[in-house]
Every structure is written in structure tokens, then in C-alpha cells.
Amino acid sequence: MNNNSTVLYESIILIIDDEPTNLALIKIYLKAYKILIARSGEEGIKLAHSAQPHLILLDVIMPDMDGFETCRRLKSDEQTQEIPVLFMTVLSDIEDKLKGFAAGGVDYITKPFHDKELLARVQTHLKLQQALQAAETANHAKSQFLANMSHELRTPLNAILGYTQLFKDDKSLMEKQGKQIDIIHRSGEHLLMIINDILDMSKIEAGKIELESVDFHLPDFLKTLVEMSQIKAQLKGISFIYEPMPDLPTGVQGDEKHLRQILLNLLSNAIKFTEQGQVIFKVQSLKMKEQTTKYSHIRFQVEDTGIGIPPEQLEKIFLPFHQVGEQRLQRQGTGLGLAISRQLVHLMGSELYVESTMGSTFWFDLDLPKVSGISEPVTKEQQMPVGFRGGKRNILIIDDNMENRLFLKTMLLGLGFEIAEAVNGRDALIQMTHFQPQLILLDLVMPEMDGFEFVRKIRQNPSLKDIIVIAISAKVFQQTKQESLAAGCQDFIAKPVQFATLLEHLQTHLGLEWIYTQAQNLVFPTREKLEELLALVEIHHITGIHQYINQMKEFDPKLGLFISTVEQFSKKYQFEKLIEFIQYSGEK
């Protein structure tokens, strides 16, 4: 007997029937299986709860509660709704059979039945149940694998992209190695995009992607897409043309994030497969016969003069991991972009169309609710703060990965935070006996005591329960975020960590007022002046330090940024950091 047969014959079958003769006969027919018996609907429901059988054989005509009602109650209960129900009854009218299927039954056998027919139907449904369970197990294993792989890949990416962000803020380093740093950063972002594509495809297949409707400024949204695409087109040496219709609404409501993902996929593909000529991005508001003033029917269209798509490939291009075109172009992506885009468009209630002769044209239409009162976002030049106003802030970084701790520590120390580190939850609890953080940056996956257990423990401790905890994790599934918030975290940041995102969270939760430079270069004193200042710092002469830097300020106003940095360290009595800064300044 093969393994499948073994599993089938170990299956549990529950028979619900009030006729002893029927029960005895069915037990003989199905003697190879483990049989459970219930003589009423109520008894059957209780037994189904406790035993969780693989299949239920259910009579229709029974006192108190008939089979149809029993089935409806089984199907309305989460614990029993997945158990297949096979009806057995003398009722043979088509109306009765339809009633059985409407109640949730999977099959219907009319009495008297033949033993071979009953056995064949039972085996068929047990095999189907077994196949469904195997598929569910495989799907769970795939999701677990993708979650683990995402974590393993995002962890080193966190360090790579983190440090390139730090390097980009160093003007002198960018002058010397800017091109190489940009290449590392772009390569890391490309790898991150591939990881996100694979995760998105998995979420779509599992039905776990949900649309999030927000109000947004449509012209500004499109302008950002155009600017990103124009840069790619210029590097390729082709033209990029943007043709918006003048009657586009200003404010609309929709899933901004996923709409951006769809359009970036279409625009990137068009540029990738166009060697010469142009890519045209058209956005127009179409007039519909039954359109109300509340909605705008918008068509998004991307045309290119690229290699085109053979007619026999038009449907295949939407299959996951399928790629067309030259081999060298295929290596530039995962083959998931169009598959993801089409599924997302479907979720938005539309269809993604394609035509291809000389070049290709992709388009889709969306009915977006109009929103009034949305003003154009004010774009600010992004600046990195050099510190914050107010008293000291203690931050505890908990992560078993040394590179991740070092990256966060490097960034936060430079802003003037007091930092302590821990390698897991257990170590963190020890650290907190002598270091009192106002905020904790918490990795979730760690040995000995993970982030979930740690945050649950501190929420139960009256002296620690009010500490702000931000989860930072390479596991980016929505479920992970929800579980972290349910455990007691106030917020969640996905790895790789973006500086701007982390700073926003710190500002929100700690009520910080950042100190920014006025876009001025860091000018250093002479080596002689630095040595004199260093001598005062080494003996911790705080009054002498303040007097000396005040003299510097009067002597040379250009030293303002250097002096403000010294003041930040000296006010917090961070003499070791101040010594490192002065020594660093002497090397410039």
C-alpha cells in the first residue's frame, strides 16, 4: 500500500444518522476507516468539534434538527466549516439536492446506495481533502520560506544601504568616491526592489494584499513618476514624452502606493525594451456616458517604440517569471513586474490591456473619486539634522546583528543621543538595570529572547511599561507588523532602515526639535587652535572649553558649525566623543 493509501485509510469519518440499520450497513461498507457515530444533529456537531473528522456522512431526515440545518451550522462554525459534508438521503428530487448544496454539502447520495458507489465517493472526497491540505501546507511552507529569505536578505542590505546613506552625507568623501558610493547604493536598491517584487507576488497569490485608499495630489504624484522615468530614459539615450490632459483632477482618492508601483513597472519596462526612439506617458480624463461629478474616469497609457511583443507572447507576458525579448534584457528583472501590475489592476476593479505591433502600448482605466481642498505639496530640500534641542535622550538598540547595531549607533551618536546596545531581549533586560532609555529600537528575530517576548515582559513591569518601543524588522509581512503592535510596540520600521523614516519616528515619539545646518560647509580651525582646545577637553575643563570656543566665534564667524558641534558634546559632558571629533577635525 502506498503512502497516499495509508493516509486515506487512517482517515476519520463521522456518520450522523438516526437509523441504526443504516449505521450498521455503512460501517460494514467503510470498515477500512475509523468510524465515529452520532444519532442526531446536535450530537454530530459536538463530535465534529472534538474529533475533527476528515469527512462527514450526513442523513437529511432526522428528528429535532434535519441534515440541512445541521450542515448549515457546521459550515457557520470556524472549527468545522472546512470539513466536507456528504449527504445521504432518500430524498431524490432536484430541489432537495440543490438545497443540500446550498447548505454547504459537497456531494449527495440517494438511498438505497450501492456499496461500491459509496466507497468510491468517500475515497474521492478524502483524496480531495488530502490534496487541499497538502496545498495549504505547501503554501504555508512557501510563505515561511519567503519570510525567512526576506529577513536573511534584508539584514545585510540594512547595513549596505545604511552606510551608503551615511557616506552620501559626507561631502568630502562624496567628492573622492561619490561615483562608487552611488553604484553601491543603486545596486542595493535594485536588489531590494527584486526582493519586494517576489514578496508582493507571494502576497497576491495568498490573497493577503489589501488596497489602502488615501487622498493624494494627482499632478504632483505624476510629476514624481515622470522625473524618475526621465532620468532612466536620458541614461538610455531615448526620448521621454509626458502628455497629461489639461482637465485632470487635482485631488483624487485611491491606493497611491500600488498605483505608483503599477506605473513604475510599466514605465521601467518601456524604457528597458526601447533601444532607440521614445517612450510616451499619457494620462487623460475620459468622458463617460453615466459618469457622475464625484468620480473621474482616468486612463493611464504607456507607449514605446521598442522591440514589440510577438502575438503568441501577448498573454504569456503576464505570467509570473515569464520574460520575452533578448537574453541580455531578460537578466535586468525578475519577470514579475507585469504579473504583479495586472493583479493589482484587477484588485482596483479594472483590466490591464496591451497592444503590440511596432512597439507596445499598455493601458488601464480607473474610476477615482475626486477630492477637493488638496493643495500641492511643498517640496523641501532634504537636510540631515546635526542634533536636537533639549535634554539628553537615551536610546537602547537591541539587535543580534553587530552590523545593524553599529550602523544605527553611528548615525544616532552623531546626532547627540546616548546609546546602549544589547544582543537580545535577555541582554537588554540586564542593560536596563543601569541604563534607562526613553526609546528602544527593537529587532524582532533574535536568539534566547526575541523581540516579541521582550516587549511583552517590559509591558508587564510597572517601571518599564511606558518606554517607547519601535520594532525594526527585516520581516516585512503585514502580519509581522500587526503582531509587533499587538505585543506592545508603538511603531514599526522595515529594514533596510531609511534615515528620513527613522528620524520622523524619533521626532514623533520623542517630541524632538531638530537642529539643522544652514547648508554651510564645516570649516575647521587651524591645527594650533585644535591642539589648544584638545588640551582643555582632555582635562575636562568645561569652563575653559566654553571660553575658548566663544573666542573662536568672535575670531572667525565661519567656524559656526564647528563650534555648535563642540557645544553639543560639551553640554552633555561627552568628552570622549568630543576628543574623537577634534582629532577627526585635525585630519581634515
N, C-alpha and C positions, 0 to 999 in steps of 0.2 A: 504493500500500500504506500503511495507517495505521500509527501508531506501535506499537500493540499487535502487529500482524502482524510488524513489523520485529523487535521483541523476541523473538517466538516463533521466527522463522526464524534468529535468531542464537543460539538455544539449543544447548547441547551435550548429545548423547545418547550414553550408554555402552551398548554391546551386549556382553553376556557370554554366549558360546555357543561350543561346541567344534566345531560343524558348519560347514565353510566354505561349503557351499551355502546354508544359512540366512543366514549373514552377508552373502553377496553379494546375496541376494534382498532382505533388509531394507534394505541400503544403497541399492538402487535405489528402493524404496518411499519412503525418507526422504531422498532426495537433496538436498532443500532445507535440511537441517540439517547441523550439524557433527557427524560421527560418529567415535566412538572405539571400538576393538575390543579385547576381551580374550577369550582362548580357555580360560580356567579361572577358578575362583572366586578363587584366591589372586591371580592377575594382575588380576582385576577389582577386588578390594578395594584393591590398591596403586594402581591407576589412578584409582579413585574418590577416594582420599586426595589424590592430587596434582592431578587435573584438576577436581575438584568439579563433576561434570556436573549438569545440571538434571533429568535423568531417566535411569533405568537400565532397560534391557530385559534380562531375566534368564531364561535357559533353566534348566529343572529338572534334566534328566538329563544329568549331566556326570561324568567320572571324578574320582577323588580327593575332591572336595567337591561335593555336589549343590547345586542352586539354593536349596533351603530353608535349608540350613546357611549358605550364602553370605549370604543375606538376613538371617538372624539375627545374623551377625557385623557386617554393615553397620549394622544397627539398634542394636547394643550399643555402637557407637563414636560419641562426640560429634561427630566431624568428618564423619561420613557419615549419621548417623541421620535427618536431615531430608530426604535425597534420596529422592523417590518411586521405588518399585520396581514395575515391571510385569512379571509372569511370562508367559513364552511356552513352551508345552509341549504334547506330545501326550497328556499325562495329562488325562483329561476327567472322571474320577469326582468326585462331590461331596466325598468325603473329601479328595482331593488339593487341590481348590480351597480347602476350609476350612483345610487345612494351610498353604497359601500365605498366606492372610490372617492366620492365627495367627503366621506367621513375620515379618509386618510388611509384606507386599505391599499395594499399593493397588488392583491390578487383576489380571485373569487372562485370558489369551487362549489358546484351544486351537488347536494346529496341526492341519491347514493353515488359515491365516487369509487373509482377503481383504485386498488392499492398502488399500482404502478404509476398512475397519474398523480396521486398524492405524493408519492415518493419523488417523482421527477420534479414537481413544482417546489417541494420543500428543498431539494438539493439545489435547484436553480436559484432560489432566493437566498439560500445560505452562501452560495458562491458569490452572488452579487454583493451581499453584505460583507463578505470577506474581502472582495476586491475594493469596496469603498473604504474599509478600514485600512487596507494596505496603502491606498492612495492618500488617505488622511495622514497616515504615519510617515509616508514618503514626503508629503508636503510639509509636515512639521519638521522633519529632518532637514529639508532644504532650507526652510526659514531659519532654523537654528544654525545651519552651516553658514548662510549668508550673514546672519547677525555676528557670528564669531569671526568670519573673514573680514567683515566691515570693521570690527574692533581691532583686529590684528593689523589691518592696512592703515586705518586712521591714526593709530598710535604713533608710528614713525612719521606719518605725514604731519601730525601735530607739531613735531619738533622741526621738520624741514620747513614748513610754511611759517611757523612761528619765528624761527631765526631769520628767514629771509625778510619778514616784516621788520624785525629789529635792524637788520642791515640796511634796509631801504631808508630808515630814518637817520642813518649816519652819512652825512653829506660827503665827508672826506673819503669814506670807504666807497661810496657810490661813484665818486669821481674816478677812482682807481679800478674798481671791479664791478661797476654798475651793470655792464652787459652780461657778465657771467651770473650775477645775482638774479637778474631778470629772467635768464634762461632757466635757472633752478626753480624760481618761483612759478613761472608759466608751466614748467614740466610737472611740478607738484599739483598745480590746479587742474591740469589736464587729467592726471591720474585720479584726482578727487572726482572730477566730472564722470569718468568711467565708472567708478565705484557707485556714485549716485544713480547713474543710469541702470545699473544692474539691480540695485535695491528698489528703485522705482518700479521696474518690470516685475519684480517679485511681489511688491505690494499690490500692483494692479491685478496680477494673476490670483492673489489671495483675497481680492476684494477689500483691501484694507486702506485704499486711498479714498479720502473724503474731500470734497470740494469745500473751500473756505471763502465765502463771499465777503468782499470788502469794498469800500468806496475808494476810487482812485482817479487821478487826473490823467485822462487818456492821452492828450498830446504830449505830456511830459514822459509818460510810460513809453510811447512810441519813439520819442526823441532819443531816449536812452538806448533802445534797441538799434536804432539807426546808427548812432555814434559807434557802438560796439562793432556793428557789421561793416561800417565804412573803413575802419582800421584794418580788418581782415581782408577786405577787398583791395585796399591800397597795397598791402603786403603782397598780394597775389598779382597785382598789376592789371586789375579789371575795374570796370566802372560799377558804381553802386548808385542806383537812382531811387529816390523816395518820392512817391506820388500820393500824398494824402488829399482827400476831397475836402473842400473848404467847409462843408456842412457837418463835419464830425462833431459829436457832442463833446463838451469839456469834461464833465464828470460822469462816470458810469460806475455800475456795481457789478462785480464778478470776481472770479478767482484769479487775482493778479499774478500770483506766483506761478500757477500752472499754465496760464496763458503766455507768460513770458517764456516758460520752458518750451512750449509748442513752437512759438515763433522763432526762438533762437535755434531750435533744431532745424526748422525749415530753411532759415536764412543761412545757417552754417553749411548745411548740405548743398544749397545752391552755389555758394561760393566755392566749396570744396571741389565740386564737379564741373566748374566753369574755368577753362584754361584761358579763354580769350572772349572778349565781348562784354556782357553786362549782366547784372542781377537787378531786377526791378521789384520793389516792395510797394504794393498798392493797398491802400486802406480806404474804403468808401462806405458811406451810409446809404443803403438801398431803400427805395420806397416800396413798401408792401401794401397790398390792397386792404388788408384788415389790420394794419398796424395802428396801435394806439400811441398817444403822445407820451406815454410813460416809458416806452421801450424804443431803443434804436437798433435796427437790423444792420449789423456791420459785417462786411466781407473783408477778410484778410487774405491777400493773394501774393504769392512769391513766384516770379518768373525768372528763368535763366536761359542763357544761350549755350548751355553746357552740352555734355555728351549725349543727353537724352536717355530714354529707357525703352528697351525693346518691348513690343506689345505683350509678348508672352511673360514678361517680368513684372508687368504693372501691378498685379495683385500680390506677387511674391515679395515686393519691396516692403510690405507692411508686416511681414513675418519676423518674429524675433531672431536676431543674429544673422539675418539674410542680408547680403550685400551684393550690389551689382557694380559693374564698371571695372576699370583696370585694377590689377592686383595691388599696385602701389597706393592707389586711393583707398582701397578697402582697409589697408592697415591703419588708416587715420581715425578709425572709430570702432565702436562695438557692434554696429549693426542693430542697435536698439532704438535709436532716435525716432525713426518713423513709426515703429511699433508702439512706442510709448505715446507719441503725439496722437496717433489715431485713437488709441484707447482713451486718452484724456479728452479729446474732442467728443467722443461718444458719451463720456460722463457728463459733458456740458450740454448734451442733448442735440448734437449736430453730427456732421459727417465730414471727413477729410477726403477731398477729391483730388485726382491727378490726371493730367493730360500730357502726352509727350510725343512730339514729332521731331522738330529741330529745337532741342532744348526741352525744358519741362516747366509745367505750371501746376502749382499746388494751391488749393484754396479751401476755405471753410467759412461758414456764416454763423454768427452768434446773435441772439436777441439779448441785449444788455440793458437793464433798467437804467434810465437816466437819473443822475443825481445833481441837484442844484447846490450852489453855495460852495463848490470846491475851488479853491484858489491855487494858482501854480506854486509848486513847492519852491522854497527859497534854497538855492544851492549855495553851500558854504564850502570854502576851501578847507579840506580836512587837515587839521593840525593835531599833532600829538601834544598832550599836556606835558609840562615839565614837573608838575607837582600838584598839590591841593592845599587849600586854606583850612585852618582849624587845627585841632589837636591831633595827636598821633592815632593811627588806625592799625590794629593788629590783624593780620590775615594768616590763617593756617592753611597750608597746601597739603592735601592728603592724596598721594598717588604712589603706586608701587613702581612706576617707571621713572627712573632717575632723570632721563632727558626731559620728560614733561615737567617735572618739578623744577629743573634748572631753568628751563625756558620761562616759566611763569615767574619764578623768583627773580630772574634777571630783569624782566620787564617791570615788576612791581617795586623792586628795590630802587630802581632808577626814579620812581615817582615819589619815593619817600615813605613807603609803607614799612612797617615792622613785619618781618616774615619768620614763620617757623614751618618746619616740614615734618611729615610723617609718612611712613611707607604703607600703612594700612590702618584700619579702624582701631585695632588694639593699641598700636603705637600712638595713635592720635589721642586716645584717652589718657595715656601716660603723659604726653606732651602738655595736655591741658591742665595738668595739676600745677604747672608753674608758668604757662603761657596762656593768657586769656584773650582769645581772638574775638573781634566784633563780627568777623565774617570767615566762613570756611569754604574753600574751593575743593570739592569732593569728587574724586574718581569713584565710579560705582563698582567696577570689577577689580577686586584685589584679593590676595590670599589671606588666610586666617580670619579676618573680619572684613567683609565687603562694605561698600558704602551704604547699602540698604539697612544692614544690621546696625551700623554705626549711628546713622541718623535716628533710627528708632530708639536706640539707647539714650542718646542725649535728650531726646524729646521727653523721656520719662524722668529725667533728672531736673529737679526744680532750679538748680543753679546754672544749668546749661541750656534749658529748653528754649530760651529766647534768642540764641545765637543764630544769625542768618547763615543758611547753608545753600550754596549754589552747586548743583550737580554738574560735573563736566565729564562727558562720556563719549567714547567712540561708538557706542551702541546707539544708533540714531532712530530706531523704530519708535513710532508714536507710543507704543505700549511701554517702552523703557522710560520715556518722559513721564507718562501718567503714573507709573509705579514709583518713580522717584518723588514725585509731588505727593502721592498718597502716603509715602513713608515719612514725609516731613520736610522735604526740601522746599525752599521758597521759589527756586528758579532752576532752569536747565539750559546748559550751553553745549552744543555739539562740537566734538573735535573734528577737524582741526580748529583751534580757537582763533577767531579773528580779533585783533586788538580792539577795533572800534566796538565790537559787540561786547567784549569783556568790560571795557571802560563804561559803556552805557549801563550795564548791570551794576557795576560798582557804584556809579553815580546815583542810580535809583535807590539801591538798598542801603547805602551808607550816607546818603544825602550830601554828596561831595560837591564842592565848588572848585573846578579845575583852575590851575594857573597855566596860562598859555604864554609862549614867547610871541613877540610881535614880528615874527618872520625874520628875526635878526640872527646873524651868524654868531657863533660862540667865539668871542675874541679872548685870548689868554694874556695874562700879564707876562712880563719878562721873566726869565729863569731866576734872576736875582730876587725879584719880588715873590715868586713862588716859594723859594727856599726860605725866605724870611717868614712867610705865612705858615709853611710846613713846620717850622721850629715851634711856633706858638701852638699849633694843633697837637703836636706830639706830646706837649706837656699839659694839654687840656686847659690852656689859658683862655677861657671863654671871653673874658672882658677884653683881653689883648686882641683876640681874633676880631671882635666886633669893631674895635677902634681902628684896627689895621684896614679892614675892608671898607670902612667909612672913608678913610684917607684915599684908598684906591678909587672909590666912587667919585670923589672930588677931583682926583688927578686925571682920570680918563673915563668919561661917560660911556665909551664904547664897551667897557667891561661890565655893563649892567647885568647881562645874562650870566656871566661867570660869577659875579658877586651874589646874585639871587640864589644860585645853586649852592654856594658856600653857606649862605644864610639858612637855607632849608636844612642842611645837615647839622649845622651848629646849634640851631634852635632845639633840635631833637637830641643833641649830645651824641650824634652818630660820628664819633671821631675816627673810627677805623674806616668808615666809608669816605669820610672827608679826606683822609690821608690818601686813599686809593684814587680819589678824584684829582687831587693836586698832583700826584705822581703821574697820572694819565695826562693831565694838562701840560706837564713839563716835557712830555714826549712829542707834543704837537708843534 
